[in-house]
Amino acid sequence: MRKILLLATIFLVCSCATKRDIIYFQNIDELNETGISQSFEPIIEANDILYITISSLNPDVILPFIKTPNPSNTGNNNFNPGLQGYLVNVEGNIILNVIGEIQVAKKTRGQAIQIIKNALKSYVTDVVVDVRIMNFEVTVLGAVNMPGKFAIKDERISIPEALALAGDLTEFGQRNEIIIVREVEGLRKTARIDLRTADFFESEFYFLKQNDLVYVLPSEVGVKQSGFIPDVPGLLSLVTVILSTVILLTR
């Protein structure tokens, strides 16, 4: 009986993950009272949809510049408010009533606001402008509890926050294999993030951009558990334990 218990214990220990494999931010003390080296403001890209508000003390003055909803669409149950936004075309421009094309791509929200205000100041002296990115979404896939696409209203989200929205990693998610896929000026950039260390707090990928993809790689055990690959070593271990038990009991 002691031999059986010993074999079972060895089997369980070998199949368990270590503390180092599971715990996040293991060197977090190294960041204590360190300055935040990066601020984040999203950059407007081609194909973004912008929600632009223009206001003034005299509402009649700004009416020609405001994009009004199409009456034929407002009564439609399938009406998409995003269609009333300003699409950034492939040249990086939006088309503003009366003004025409305005270049906003590769600009921050603050810069875009100032550009639009400068374009309007010849017509409206006290104009107030605000710009929001309507399509700021991130997608989280892989070994998480609630994969999906998430709309981010405040246009600022970090990797830990995105993973929290997705219900955190499952027990099969690799903490050291978080892949970020990002499109920058027509090119794809990728990065691998290790949640076990706090070093990624200083990464350019710490804050996610609109349309970023976060993919959590499953562990080898997780892949086998999904049924795509038979767990041959696990089966062999189980068979070995069973045979050993039978041999010990029949002696």
Secondary structure, 3 states (H helix, E strand, C coil): CHHHHHHHHHHHHHCCCCHHHHCCCCCHHHHCCCCCCCCCCCECCCCCEEEEEEECCCHHHHHHHCCCCCHHHHCCCCCCHHHHCEECCCCCEEEECCCEEEECCCCEHHHHHHHHHHHHCCCCCCCEEEEEECCCEEEEEECECCCEEEECCCCCCEHHHHHHHCCCECCCEEEEEEEEEEEECCEEEEEEECCCCHHHHHCCCCECCCCCEEEEEECHHHHHHCCCCCCHHHHHHHHHHHHHHHHHHCC
